[in-house]
Amino acid sequence: MQVDMFDKAQIQARTREFMSINYSIIKPLAKKALPPKMVSALRAYRHRKIRKLAKLTNLVVLTGPFKGTKYPESCLLPFASSGSILAKLLGCYEAECHPFVEAACGRAYSQVINIGAGEGYYAVGLARRMPNVPVIAFEADASNRELCAVVAAENGAAKQIRILGACTPEALHNILETEALIICDCEGAEGEILRGDIAVNLLTADILVELHDFIVPGVSRTIVDRFSSSHTIEIVASSPRDSAEYPFVSKLSAEDQELFLIEKRPCRMEWAFLAAVKRTHSS
């Protein structure tokens, strides 16, 4: 067994990748194997740990495109926010998408539409980066809508962000202007919602969409086929985080580093960035 082929950082990165991908498999098995009281105790311990670590950041996003975004303490309550709160505060959340987000922040858009906004990580972050652009946040969960409003207010973006309920193709059509930016994470409904035959202005929109083939098999192919003639498409896959890229965590224990760096994904994920050809030619 040639362990010497890998340095410590590589081994840690592979471990993080394994844990991130297999979290949804390990968690239910552990819950079945352990007594309910122990599961509850472990969950309470984890929540206390997350709250303690989050406060080390002063509840401000430390790096990445949304550096400086402030989070209220209400987002640290158990089951509050749409998850991965420590990764969001560190700034490594969905780091694979950071180049697309940075590029988008340098362009002019008529509006930003966030489908599946959660507690507002993208909606509020983009509002801060594009202070003169209206932001519309679609979110099906009522508690997340309340949190999104709180996060928006915390960052002085309450008047800039309009928070709505679940998104449908018709609702998107009614509100979508030409040359918009769309951020979409809707747990497999992307194939149903991103319909250029209904919301026709999608054909001039730049779109960053998380693909959920593990929920709806083939949805990524549906999206690519649907927009291949109107957009240039680039797909990126999730990859393990390197703690060396985030000096903030360097002095933390290995366990605490994992809490910041692992996003608890059910499998290897992919995102597609669709750049509208019409925008590209007119830029």
Backbone as CSV, one residue per row, in Angstrom:
resi,resn,N_x,N_y,N_z,CA_x,CA_y,CA_z,C_x,C_y,C_z
1,MET,0.856,-1.200,0.000,0.000,0.000,0.000,0.886,1.242,0.000
2,GLN,0.901,1.977,-1.083,1.841,3.068,-1.246,1.243,4.385,-0.774
3,VAL,1.108,4.517,0.526,0.545,5.732,1.104,1.459,6.926,0.852
4,ASP,2.771,6.655,0.689,3.712,7.738,0.503,3.517,8.485,-0.809
5,MET,2.639,7.982,-1.696,2.333,8.671,-2.934,1.594,9.991,-2.672
6,PHE,0.930,10.084,-1.531,0.094,11.238,-1.248,0.639,11.992,-0.051
7,ASP,0.597,13.308,-0.116,0.963,14.070,1.064,-0.255,14.241,1.959
8,LYS,-0.034,14.795,3.125,-1.114,14.931,4.109,-2.283,15.739,3.561
9,ALA,-1.985,16.821,2.837,-3.042,17.680,2.303,-3.923,16.919,1.312
10,GLN,-3.289,16.075,0.469,-4.058,15.296,-0.494,-4.966,14.291,0.197
11,ILE,-4.432,13.637,1.236,-5.233,12.657,1.970,-6.426,13.341,2.633
12,GLN,-6.177,14.518,3.235,-7.270,15.248,3.875,-8.310,15.678,2.850
13,ALA,-7.843,16.109,1.671,-8.778,16.538,0.624,-9.638,15.382,0.150
14,ARG,-9.026,14.208,-0.036,-9.794,13.038,-0.475,-10.780,12.603,0.603
15,THR,-10.357,12.716,1.846,-11.270,12.370,2.947,-12.464,13.309,2.950
16,ARG,-12.212,14.615,2.745,-13.309,15.571,2.707,-14.254,15.268,1.555
17,GLU,-13.681,14.890,0.400,-14.521,14.560,-0.743,-15.400,13.357,-0.431
18,PHE,-14.813,12.317,0.181,-15.576,11.123,0.530,-16.693,11.452,1.507
19,MET,-16.354,12.235,2.554,-17.348,12.579,3.565,-18.453,13.442,2.983
20,SER,-18.081,14.376,2.117,-19.072,15.262,1.525,-20.046,14.481,0.661
21,ILE,-19.520,13.577,-0.158,-20.361,12.822,-1.080,-21.202,11.777,-0.356
22,ASN,-20.647,11.170,0.690,-21.326,10.044,1.323,-22.087,10.420,2.588
23,TYR,-22.161,11.717,2.902,-22.831,12.146,4.132,-24.280,11.667,4.167
24,SER,-24.997,11.790,3.039,-26.409,11.425,3.028,-26.612,9.919,3.142
25,ILE,-25.561,9.136,2.853,-25.648,7.680,3.017,-25.311,7.296,4.451
26,ILE,-24.248,7.910,4.983,-23.787,7.573,6.329,-24.774,8.000,7.398
27,LYS,-25.354,9.199,7.221,-26.226,9.758,8.257,-27.413,8.848,8.587
28,PRO,-28.222,8.386,7.590,-29.351,7.520,7.948,-28.925,6.187,8.548
29,LEU,-27.764,5.655,8.102,-27.272,4.407,8.682,-26.908,4.600,10.147
30,ALA,-26.263,5.725,10.438,-25.893,6.028,11.823,-27.133,6.203,12.685
31,LYS,-28.152,6.863,12.141,-29.379,7.099,12.906,-30.068,5.771,13.253
32,LYS,-29.981,4.798,12.334,-30.588,3.493,12.600,-29.777,2.690,13.608
33,ALA,-28.458,2.872,13.564,-27.581,2.060,14.415,-27.516,2.573,15.846
34,LEU,-27.735,3.854,16.047,-27.585,4.449,17.375,-28.935,4.635,18.054
35,PRO,-28.944,4.581,19.385,-30.184,4.850,20.129,-30.652,6.285,19.869
36,PRO,-31.970,6.525,19.849,-32.494,7.867,19.562,-31.922,8.948,20.475
37,LYS,-31.738,8.632,21.763,-31.205,9.636,22.688,-29.778,10.029,22.300
38,MET,-29.001,9.054,21.826,-27.634,9.363,21.425,-27.628,10.204,20.153
39,VAL,-28.536,9.890,19.227,-28.645,10.680,17.996,-28.992,12.125,18.341
40,SER,-29.935,12.304,19.264,-30.331,13.656,19.677,-29.170,14.388,20.352
41,ALA,-28.432,13.652,21.174,-27.291,14.260,21.862,-26.213,14.671,20.872
42,LEU,-25.951,13.824,19.891,-24.946,14.147,18.870,-25.387,15.340,18.024
43,ARG,-26.676,15.387,17.720,-27.193,16.514,16.937,-27.066,17.817,17.725
44,ALA,-27.394,17.757,19.018,-27.273,18.955,19.861,-25.818,19.397,19.965
45,TYR,-24.921,18.417,20.099,-23.491,18.732,20.160,-23.045,19.416,18.868
46,ARG,-23.490,18.903,17.744,-23.106,19.467,16.445,-23.605,20.906,16.319
47,HIS,-24.847,21.150,16.732,-25.393,22.497,16.644,-24.632,23.470,17.536
48,ARG,-24.275,23.018,18.738,-23.498,23.884,19.637,-22.136,24.198,19.016
49,LYS,-21.539,23.181,18.412,-20.237,23.349,17.780,-20.321,24.338,16.620
50,ILE,-21.344,24.196,15.805,-21.508,25.081,14.654,-21.707,26.525,15.107
51,ARG,-22.531,26.721,16.140,-22.756,28.082,16.654,-21.442,28.690,17.154
52,LYS,-20.681,27.891,17.876,-19.416,28.389,18.428,-18.447,28.764,17.318
53,LEU,-18.337,27.899,16.308,-17.412,28.170,15.201,-17.878,29.351,14.361
54,ALA,-19.184,29.450,14.156,-19.709,30.552,13.355,-19.370,31.896,13.980
55,LYS,-19.412,31.953,15.288,-19.148,33.218,15.973,-17.679,33.640,15.857
56,LEU,-16.807,32.691,15.525,-15.409,33.053,15.274,-15.272,33.954,14.052
57,THR,-16.237,33.882,13.148,-16.213,34.703,11.933,-16.881,36.061,12.147
58,ASN,-17.418,36.280,13.356,-18.234,37.473,13.639,-19.476,37.519,12.758
59,LEU,-19.861,36.338,12.271,-21.054,36.186,11.425,-20.977,37.056,10.169
60,VAL,-19.791,37.134,9.613,-19.553,37.871,8.369,-18.829,36.944,7.400
61,VAL,-19.277,36.904,6.154,-18.627,36.075,5.136,-17.195,36.578,4.936
62,LEU,-16.230,35.653,5.055,-14.814,36.047,5.117,-14.122,36.165,3.767
63,THR,-14.512,35.356,2.813,-13.834,35.349,1.511,-14.858,35.137,0.410
64,GLY,-14.372,35.106,-0.824,-15.245,34.798,-1.951,-15.986,36.010,-2.477
65,PRO,-16.854,35.791,-3.463,-17.544,36.909,-4.122,-18.480,37.689,-3.208
66,PHE,-18.914,37.067,-2.103,-19.847,37.741,-1.212,-19.201,38.122,0.120
67,LYS,-17.895,38.301,0.087,-17.154,38.716,1.278,-17.784,39.974,1.879
68,GLY,-17.987,39.942,3.183,-18.555,41.089,3.873,-20.037,40.986,4.140
69,THR,-20.714,40.014,3.536,-22.137,39.819,3.811,-22.316,39.404,5.264
70,LYS,-23.251,40.056,5.942,-23.478,39.784,7.360,-24.656,38.829,7.553
71,TYR,-24.511,37.928,8.515,-25.566,36.987,8.861,-26.055,37.267,10.282
72,PRO,-27.350,37.279,10.506,-27.878,37.433,11.864,-27.781,36.119,12.637
73,GLU,-27.812,36.212,13.953,-27.711,35.007,14.782,-28.864,34.044,14.555
74,SER,-29.989,34.542,14.080,-31.144,33.656,13.845,-30.832,32.578,12.823
75,CYS,-29.837,32.816,11.975,-29.449,31.809,10.973,-28.655,30.663,11.590
76,LEU,-28.288,30.790,12.861,-27.518,29.740,13.540,-28.397,28.787,14.325
77,LEU,-29.678,29.060,14.399,-30.572,28.165,15.120,-30.647,26.824,14.402
78,PRO,-30.911,25.724,15.142,-31.026,24.412,14.493,-32.026,24.435,13.342
79,PHE,-31.606,23.915,12.220,-32.423,23.806,11.007,-32.716,25.151,10.359
80,ALA,-32.147,26.247,10.888,-32.299,27.531,10.225,-31.384,27.578,9.010
81,SER,-31.706,28.425,8.068,-30.998,28.606,6.805,-31.132,27.354,5.942
82,SER,-30.636,27.452,4.721,-30.737,26.323,3.791,-29.514,25.421,3.866
83,GLY,-28.737,25.540,4.939,-27.641,24.610,5.173,-26.276,25.179,4.866
84,SER,-25.248,24.432,5.293,-23.841,24.771,5.042,-23.492,26.173,5.512
85,ILE,-24.004,26.559,6.674,-23.806,27.921,7.155,-22.325,28.234,7.366
86,LEU,-21.546,27.257,7.844,-20.123,27.529,8.067,-19.373,27.710,6.752
87,ALA,-19.707,26.914,5.749,-19.073,27.071,4.436,-19.415,28.434,3.838
88,LYS,-20.636,28.884,4.073,-21.034,30.197,3.566,-20.259,31.299,4.281
89,LEU,-20.122,31.186,5.586,-19.399,32.204,6.335,-17.907,32.202,5.983
90,LEU,-17.344,31.038,5.772,-15.940,30.964,5.370,-15.741,31.542,3.970
91,GLY,-16.771,31.345,3.121,-16.687,31.838,1.748,-16.337,30.776,0.738
92,CYS,-16.325,29.508,1.168,-15.982,28.421,0.245,-17.219,27.732,-0.324
93,TYR,-18.407,28.179,0.068,-19.640,27.539,-0.393,-19.749,27.636,-1.916
94,GLU,-19.936,26.473,-2.554,-20.051,26.393,-4.006,-18.922,27.179,-4.689
95,ALA,-17.720,26.945,-4.202,-16.553,27.648,-4.749,-16.367,27.369,-6.238
96,GLU,-16.884,26.245,-6.704,-16.784,25.914,-8.122,-17.448,26.993,-8.993
97,CYS,-18.430,27.686,-8.414,-19.202,28.679,-9.172,-18.639,30.092,-9.054
98,HIS,-17.631,30.284,-8.206,-17.125,31.633,-7.967,-16.660,32.348,-9.236
99,PRO,-15.969,31.672,-10.159,-15.563,32.387,-11.391,-16.752,32.917,-12.180
100,PHE,-17.834,32.146,-12.229,-19.026,32.592,-12.945,-19.660,33.785,-12.237
101,VAL,-19.727,33.711,-10.913,-20.334,34.799,-10.142,-19.525,36.081,-10.305
102,GLU,-18.205,35.963,-10.212,-17.355,37.144,-10.366,-17.510,37.755,-11.758
103,ALA,-17.561,36.921,-12.769,-17.742,37.427,-14.130,-19.085,38.140,-14.265
104,ALA,-20.126,37.551,-13.674,-21.462,38.151,-13.741,-21.498,39.501,-13.043
105,CYS,-20.772,39.614,-11.943,-20.774,40.871,-11.186,-20.125,42.010,-11.969
106,GLY,-19.397,41.675,-13.009,-18.778,42.699,-13.835,-19.606,43.074,-15.056
107,ARG,-20.801,42.518,-15.169,-21.644,42.788,-16.327,-22.884,43.577,-15.909
108,ALA,-23.574,44.110,-16.874,-24.800,44.880,-16.610,-26.012,43.983,-16.846
109,TYR,-26.884,43.919,-15.861,-28.115,43.137,-15.964,-29.316,44.008,-15.622
110,SER,-30.446,43.648,-16.207,-31.690,44.371,-15.912,-32.224,44.000,-14.531
111,GLN,-31.958,42.773,-14.114,-32.433,42.281,-12.823,-31.693,40.985,-12.495
112,VAL,-31.729,40.615,-11.225,-31.221,39.322,-10.776,-32.405,38.538,-10.241
113,ILE,-32.536,37.301,-10.680,-33.599,36.442,-10.172,-32.955,35.199,-9.569
114,ASN,-33.237,34.964,-8.294,-32.697,33.819,-7.574,-33.839,32.838,-7.302
115,ILE,-33.797,31.704,-7.970,-34.838,30.678,-7.815,-34.329,29.633,-6.828
116,GLY,-35.003,29.521,-5.691,-34.532,28.674,-4.605,-33.528,29.447,-3.768
117,ALA,-33.971,30.587,-3.262,-33.054,31.540,-2.625,-32.608,31.132,-1.228
118,GLY,-33.306,30.180,-0.593,-32.937,29.821,0.770,-32.994,31.028,1.683
119,GLU,-31.971,31.164,2.522,-31.933,32.301,3.444,-31.308,33.540,2.807
120,GLY,-30.946,33.462,1.524,-30.526,34.660,0.811,-29.052,34.796,0.526
121,TYR,-28.296,33.702,0.593,-26.855,33.792,0.361,-26.555,34.457,-0.983
122,TYR,-27.173,33.955,-2.054,-26.944,34.537,-3.379,-27.729,35.834,-3.558
123,ALA,-28.978,35.856,-3.153,-29.816,37.040,-3.369,-29.222,38.274,-2.694
124,VAL,-28.849,38.122,-1.432,-28.293,39.263,-0.697,-26.866,39.552,-1.152
125,GLY,-26.079,38.497,-1.372,-24.711,38.692,-1.828,-24.660,39.444,-3.147
126,LEU,-25.531,39.082,-4.074,-25.553,39.756,-5.372,-26.136,41.163,-5.263
127,ALA,-27.077,41.352,-4.350,-27.611,42.696,-4.129,-26.504,43.633,-3.658
128,ARG,-25.634,43.128,-2.800,-24.521,43.948,-2.315,-23.529,44.246,-3.441
129,ARG,-23.320,43.270,-4.318,-22.362,43.472,-5.412,-22.946,44.312,-6.551
130,MET,-24.279,44.311,-6.663,-24.957,45.054,-7.736,-26.014,45.958,-7.106
131,PRO,-25.610,46.986,-6.412,-26.551,47.775,-5.611,-27.632,48.502,-6.398
132,ASN,-27.451,48.646,-7.699,-28.446,49.348,-8.508,-29.330,48.416,-9.322
133,VAL,-29.200,47.117,-9.068,-29.964,46.130,-9.831,-31.028,45.504,-8.923
134,PRO,-32.282,45.502,-9.342,-33.323,44.864,-8.525,-33.126,43.349,-8.466
135,VAL,-33.389,42.786,-7.294,-33.225,41.346,-7.075,-34.569,40.753,-6.677
136,ILE,-34.918,39.650,-7.307,-36.145,38.923,-6.970,-35.745,37.550,-6.465
137,ALA,-36.206,37.201,-5.267,-35.852,35.928,-4.638,-37.092,35.050,-4.536
138,PHE,-37.106,33.976,-5.303,-38.166,32.976,-5.192,-37.732,31.922,-4.172
139,GLU,-38.586,31.627,-3.205,-38.276,30.606,-2.201,-39.579,29.963,-1.719
140,ALA,-39.651,28.641,-1.847,-40.887,27.934,-1.508,-41.121,27.822,-0.005
141,ASP,-40.035,27.750,0.773,-40.156,27.520,2.215,-40.396,28.833,2.961
142,ALA,-41.469,28.878,3.745,-41.847,30.120,4.432,-40.795,30.567,5.443
143,SER,-40.216,29.624,6.188,-39.218,29.997,7.192,-37.966,30.562,6.525
144,ASN,-37.597,30.007,5.378,-36.453,30.561,4.643,-36.763,31.945,4.096
145,ARG,-38.002,32.175,3.681,-38.372,33.516,3.217,-38.220,34.535,4.348
146,GLU,-38.625,34.139,5.553,-38.478,35.035,6.707,-37.003,35.321,6.978
147,LEU,-36.176,34.268,6.921,-34.737,34.464,7.133,-34.129,35.346,6.047
148,CYS,-34.567,35.150,4.821,-34.042,35.949,3.711,-34.335,37.432,3.944
149,ALA,-35.513,37.722,4.443,-35.866,39.111,4.741,-34.977,39.679,5.838
150,VAL,-34.672,38.845,6.846,-33.810,39.295,7.946,-32.384,39.538,7.449
151,VAL,-31.862,38.611,6.641,-30.501,38.769,6.100,-30.432,39.995,5.189
152,ALA,-31.471,40.209,4.388,-31.501,41.383,3.519,-31.466,42.667,4.346
153,ALA,-32.269,42.710,5.405,-32.301,43.894,6.264,-30.956,44.105,6.951
154,GLU,-30.334,43.015,7.378,-29.037,43.090,8.059,-27.975,43.724,7.162
155,ASN,-28.162,43.571,5.856,-27.168,44.077,4.898,-27.651,45.311,4.133
156,GLY,-28.707,45.927,4.613,-29.200,47.149,3.992,-29.783,46.952,2.612
157,ALA,-30.275,45.738,2.321,-30.783,45.440,0.982,-32.275,45.134,0.968
158,ALA,-32.977,45.458,2.049,-34.389,45.100,2.159,-35.228,45.715,1.035
159,LYS,-34.938,46.961,0.666,-35.715,47.628,-0.373,-35.334,47.161,-1.771
160,GLN,-34.173,46.554,-1.891,-33.691,46.121,-3.202,-34.191,44.738,-3.577
161,ILE,-34.517,43.927,-2.555,-34.871,42.523,-2.796,-36.369,42.302,-2.590
162,ARG,-36.984,41.723,-3.574,-38.394,41.329,-3.495,-38.456,39.826,-3.289
163,ILE,-39.092,39.400,-2.215,-39.112,37.982,-1.854,-40.490,37.388,-2.171
164,LEU,-40.485,36.350,-2.990,-41.719,35.702,-3.422,-41.703,34.226,-3.042
165,GLY,-42.823,33.563,-3.229,-42.939,32.141,-2.916,-42.371,31.258,-4.013
166,ALA,-42.949,30.067,-4.164,-42.429,29.100,-5.129,-42.496,29.646,-6.546
167,CYS,-41.501,29.294,-7.338,-41.430,29.749,-8.723,-42.073,28.723,-9.655
168,THR,-42.783,29.207,-10.649,-43.340,28.384,-11.719,-42.895,28.990,-13.051
169,PRO,-42.998,28.248,-14.135,-42.633,28.839,-15.430,-43.450,30.087,-15.753
170,GLU,-44.723,30.057,-15.364,-45.603,31.202,-15.633,-45.215,32.408,-14.784
171,ALA,-44.912,32.154,-13.493,-44.489,33.251,-12.617,-43.182,33.860,-13.115
172,LEU,-42.291,33.011,-13.595,-41.021,33.498,-14.131,-41.261,34.328,-15.384
173,HIS,-42.138,33.857,-16.251,-42.458,34.589,-17.478,-43.010,35.975,-17.164
174,ASN,-43.861,36.054,-16.154,-44.521,37.323,-15.829,-43.565,38.371,-15.266
175,ILE,-42.448,37.917,-14.709,-41.564,38.845,-14.003,-40.211,39.039,-14.672
176,LEU,-39.862,38.136,-15.583,-38.519,38.125,-16.163,-38.377,39.155,-17.276
177,GLU,-37.399,40.043,-17.124,-37.083,41.031,-18.147,-35.990,40.482,-19.058
178,THR,-35.697,41.203,-20.122,-34.606,40.790,-21.006,-33.276,41.048,-20.312
179,GLU,-32.281,40.267,-20.673,-30.902,40.415,-20.196,-30.807,40.436,-18.671
180,ALA,-31.403,39.424,-18.069,-31.350,39.251,-16.613,-30.282,38.217,-16.261
181,LEU,-29.971,38.152,-14.981,-29.118,37.091,-14.445,-29.983,36.206,-13.573
182,ILE,-29.897,34.896,-13.804,-30.691,33.945,-13.023,-29.766,32.997,-12.287
183,ILE,-30.004,32.841,-10.986,-29.319,31.840,-10.170,-30.388,30.840,-9.751
184,CYS,-30.208,29.588,-10.115,-31.273,28.601,-9.908,-30.761,27.384,-9.147
185,ASP,-31.389,27.111,-8.011,-31.125,25.904,-7.223,-32.463,25.449,-6.662
186,CYS,-33.148,24.622,-7.428,-34.526,24.275,-7.054,-34.753,22.767,-6.973
187,GLU,-33.715,22.051,-6.548,-33.835,20.640,-6.163,-34.516,19.754,-7.206
188,GLY,-34.117,19.898,-8.457,-34.627,19.026,-9.509,-35.721,19.633,-10.350
189,ALA,-36.289,20.765,-9.905,-37.372,21.399,-10.667,-36.856,22.297,-11.777
190,GLU,-35.516,22.353,-11.953,-34.958,23.240,-12.973,-35.466,22.902,-14.372
191,GLY,-35.708,21.618,-14.633,-36.221,21.227,-15.938,-37.642,21.706,-16.174
192,GLU,-38.422,21.832,-15.101,-39.807,22.299,-15.211,-39.890,23.822,-15.275
193,ILE,-38.989,24.508,-14.562,-39.096,25.964,-14.429,-38.387,26.708,-15.550
194,LEU,-37.218,26.244,-15.943,-36.440,26.952,-16.965,-36.923,26.539,-18.350
195,ARG,-38.068,27.098,-18.725,-38.737,26.762,-19.986,-38.741,27.997,-20.893
196,GLY,-37.837,28.003,-21.848,-37.767,29.129,-22.766,-38.980,29.265,-23.652
197,ASP,-39.757,28.191,-23.795,-40.973,28.272,-24.599,-42.091,28.983,-23.843
198,ILE,-41.940,29.112,-22.522,-42.927,29.826,-21.704,-42.359,31.172,-21.264
199,ALA,-41.223,31.142,-20.565,-40.548,32.379,-20.146,-39.552,32.744,-21.235
200,VAL,-40.031,33.445,-22.256,-39.234,33.645,-23.474,-37.973,34.475,-23.225
201,ASN,-37.979,35.306,-22.206,-36.795,36.129,-21.944,-35.629,35.328,-21.370
202,LEU,-35.861,34.051,-21.102,-34.751,33.182,-20.715,-33.703,33.122,-21.821
203,LEU,-34.122,33.343,-23.047,-33.209,33.233,-24.179,-32.171,34.346,-24.192
204,THR,-32.404,35.425,-23.438,-31.413,36.507,-23.349,-30.803,36.593,-21.950
205,ALA,-31.133,35.644,-21.080,-30.640,35.674,-19.696,-29.380,34.830,-19.552
206,ASP,-28.471,35.281,-18.698,-27.376,34.426,-18.248,-27.897,33.614,-17.071
207,ILE,-27.574,32.323,-17.040,-28.178,31.421,-16.051,-27.099,30.566,-15.390
208,LEU,-27.069,30.581,-14.071,-26.236,29.650,-13.300,-27.185,28.705,-12.589
209,VAL,-27.130,27.428,-12.941,-28.101,26.465,-12.418,-27.394,25.246,-11.842
210,GLU,-27.809,24.877,-10.641,-27.327,23.625,-10.062,-28.160,22.488,-10.644
211,LEU,-27.481,21.446,-11.084,-28.143,20.327,-11.761,-28.368,19.184,-10.780
212,HIS,-29.558,18.608,-10.815,-29.944,17.600,-9.813,-30.360,16.296,-10.485
213,ASP,-29.424,15.698,-11.212,-29.740,14.425,-11.874,-30.026,13.308,-10.880
214,PHE,-29.515,13.417,-9.665,-29.786,12.364,-8.683,-31.245,12.410,-8.220
215,ILE,-31.928,13.520,-8.459,-33.356,13.621,-8.139,-34.196,13.379,-9.390
216,VAL,-33.823,14.036,-10.480,-34.519,13.870,-11.765,-33.490,13.406,-12.795
217,PRO,-33.354,12.103,-12.997,-32.352,11.597,-13.936,-32.514,12.227,-15.326
218,GLY,-31.398,12.705,-15.865,-31.416,13.268,-17.204,-31.744,14.745,-17.284
219,VAL,-31.952,15.398,-16.136,-32.349,16.806,-16.187,-31.226,17.678,-16.750
220,SER,-29.969,17.314,-16.508,-28.867,18.114,-17.057,-28.870,18.058,-18.580
221,ARG,-29.133,16.883,-19.131,-29.206,16.754,-20.589,-30.380,17.565,-21.141
222,THR,-31.484,17.576,-20.395,-32.646,18.372,-20.806,-32.277,19.848,-20.901
223,ILE,-31.587,20.345,-19.871,-31.206,21.759,-19.841,-30.235,22.084,-20.979
224,VAL,-29.237,21.245,-21.149,-28.233,21.486,-22.199,-28.884,21.476,-23.580
225,ASP,-29.722,20.485,-23.843,-30.383,20.395,-25.148,-31.314,21.587,-25.381
226,ARG,-31.977,22.013,-24.329,-32.976,23.085,-24.442,-32.327,24.429,-24.780
227,PHE,-31.122,24.673,-24.244,-30.512,25.993,-24.396,-29.253,26.004,-25.268
228,SER,-28.939,24.901,-25.892,-27.677,24.818,-26.642,-27.628,25.770,-27.833
229,SER,-28.761,26.112,-28.399,-28.756,27.007,-29.556,-28.792,28.479,-29.167
230,SER,-29.158,28.782,-27.934,-29.277,30.185,-27.507,-28.187,30.605,-26.527
231,HIS,-27.428,29.647,-25.995,-26.424,29.938,-24.976,-25.141,29.147,-25.228
232,THR,-24.043,29.695,-24.757,-22.837,28.887,-24.613,-22.880,28.295,-23.204
233,ILE,-22.507,27.041,-23.083,-22.733,26.321,-21.827,-21.421,25.742,-21.312
234,GLU,-21.155,25.998,-20.043,-19.989,25.427,-19.378,-20.460,24.712,-18.127
235,ILE,-19.999,23.491,-17.937,-20.407,22.697,-16.773,-19.200,22.427,-15.890
236,VAL,-19.378,22.608,-14.590,-18.325,22.312,-13.621,-18.867,21.328,-12.596
237,ALA,-17.970,20.532,-12.033,-18.361,19.524,-11.041,-17.796,19.886,-9.677
238,SER,-18.461,19.412,-8.641,-18.000,19.670,-7.277,-16.653,19.001,-7.044
239,SER,-15.838,19.624,-6.209,-14.512,19.100,-5.907,-14.200,19.372,-4.445
240,PRO,-13.276,18.610,-3.854,-12.965,18.800,-2.431,-12.265,20.125,-2.185
241,ARG,-12.468,20.665,-1.001,-11.832,21.925,-0.629,-10.433,21.655,-0.064
242,ASP,-9.541,22.597,-0.288,-8.190,22.532,0.239,-8.092,23.545,1.373
243,SER,-7.871,23.064,2.579,-7.820,23.960,3.736,-6.720,25.017,3.594
244,ALA,-5.684,24.713,2.799,-4.589,25.664,2.618,-5.050,26.944,1.918
245,GLU,-6.164,26.876,1.206,-6.685,28.043,0.499,-7.462,28.971,1.433
246,TYR,-7.678,28.524,2.662,-8.475,29.299,3.610,-7.708,29.435,4.918
247,PRO,-6.833,30.412,5.006,-5.971,30.568,6.185,-6.742,30.653,7.501
248,PHE,-7.986,31.116,7.442,-8.778,31.263,8.665,-8.887,29.943,9.429
249,VAL,-8.963,28.824,8.708,-9.176,27.537,9.369,-7.867,26.845,9.739
250,SER,-6.734,27.424,9.379,-5.450,26.728,9.541,-5.122,26.388,10.989
251,LYS,-5.590,27.207,11.921,-5.269,26.967,13.326,-6.345,26.147,14.041
252,LEU,-7.364,25.743,13.312,-8.436,24.946,13.907,-8.084,23.466,13.871
253,SER,-8.766,22.692,14.689,-8.561,21.247,14.679,-9.069,20.666,13.367
254,ALA,-8.636,19.451,13.065,-9.081,18.791,11.832,-10.601,18.654,11.813
255,GLU,-11.188,18.338,12.973,-12.644,18.198,13.063,-13.336,19.516,12.721
256,ASP,-12.823,20.611,13.269,-13.446,21.908,13.027,-13.241,22.363,11.579
257,GLN,-12.104,22.032,11.015,-11.881,22.353,9.606,-12.909,21.647,8.730
258,GLU,-13.181,20.392,9.059,-14.161,19.637,8.274,-15.531,20.304,8.320
259,LEU,-15.907,20.811,9.489,-17.222,21.450,9.624,-17.327,22.678,8.732
260,PHE,-16.236,23.392,8.550,-16.246,24.556,7.669,-16.209,24.169,6.194
261,LEU,-15.507,23.097,5.871,-15.201,22.814,4.471,-16.140,21.833,3.787
262,ILE,-16.853,21.030,4.566,-17.736,20.025,3.961,-19.143,20.589,3.810
263,GLU,-19.710,20.459,2.618,-21.041,21.001,2.334,-22.148,19.954,2.372
264,LYS,-21.805,18.732,2.753,-22.801,17.667,2.943,-23.642,17.417,1.683
265,ARG,-22.986,17.267,0.561,-23.692,17.008,-0.687,-24.055,15.533,-0.796
266,PRO,-25.208,15.207,-1.375,-25.636,13.807,-1.466,-24.835,12.993,-2.477
267,CYS,-24.159,13.675,-3.394,-23.360,12.999,-4.414,-22.498,14.066,-5.088
268,ARG,-21.726,13.662,-6.047,-20.938,14.619,-6.820,-21.897,15.495,-7.625
269,MET,-21.829,16.800,-7.402,-22.782,17.721,-8.024,-22.171,18.423,-9.229
270,GLU,-23.053,18.937,-10.081,-22.626,19.734,-11.217,-23.458,21.005,-11.320
271,TRP,-22.820,22.045,-11.839,-23.498,23.304,-12.133,-23.260,23.640,-13.595
272,ALA,-24.223,24.280,-14.202,-24.058,24.759,-15.578,-24.182,26.273,-15.595
273,PHE,-23.251,26.923,-16.286,-23.378,28.359,-16.517,-23.714,28.545,-17.982
274,LEU,-24.866,29.142,-18.231,-25.364,29.348,-19.577,-25.276,30.840,-19.895
275,ALA,-24.382,31.203,-20.793,-24.213,32.600,-21.201,-24.998,32.828,-22.491
276,ALA,-25.925,33.773,-22.438,-26.775,34.023,-23.598,-25.946,34.501,-24.791
277,VAL,-26.100,33.853,-25.912,-25.358,34.219,-27.120,-25.724,35.631,-27.551
278,LYS,-26.992,35.981,-27.428,-27.446,37.309,-27.849,-26.750,38.392,-27.028
279,ARG,-26.582,38.144,-25.727,-25.861,39.105,-24.869,-24.394,39.148,-25.274
280,THR,-23.825,37.963,-25.501,-22.406,37.878,-25.823,-22.090,38.669,-27.094
281,HIS,-22.968,38.562,-28.089,-22.726,39.247,-29.342,-22.935,40.748,-29.237
282,SER,-23.780,41.169,-28.283,-24.081,42.591,-28.170,-23.159,43.279,-27.188
283,SER,-22.312,42.507,-26.449,-21.450,43.108,-25.433,-20.235,43.751,-26.067
